[in-house]
Amino acid sequence: MRDWMLTDAFWRWAWCVSLIMAMLAGMACYEWWDDIVRVWPAAARLYLPG
């Protein structure tokens, strides 16, 4: 396992997976923002339009 983690291929794969997961998390927050604010009202202060 250690030898595999030291290869460039592993780190390319890990960065790609982490980028995809971050994009999916961002899209989920965007899609469910109203529900997030309903559960956690303080989140509404993170974005104040205008």
Buried (B, 14 or more C-beta within 10 A) or exposed (E): EEEEEEEEEEEEEEEEEEEEEEEEEEEEEEEEBEEBBEEEEEEEEEEEEE
